[in-house]
Amino acid sequence: MRTRRPAAARICADELFRSRLENQIDLRHPLAQLSQQMPWAALE
């Protein structure tokens, strides 16, 4: 019979290989710069 890992251990293992979105996006890209200028509050 296998023992199950605690939920916290599973989450930590999953996070180990997950890259943050901010590390994947080139903030110098024109679309990224445009997104920073959008009036997001007005669109909500």
Buried (B, 14 or more C-beta within 10 A) or exposed (E): EEEEEEEEEEEEEEEEEEEEEEEEEEEEEEEEEEEEEEEEEEEE
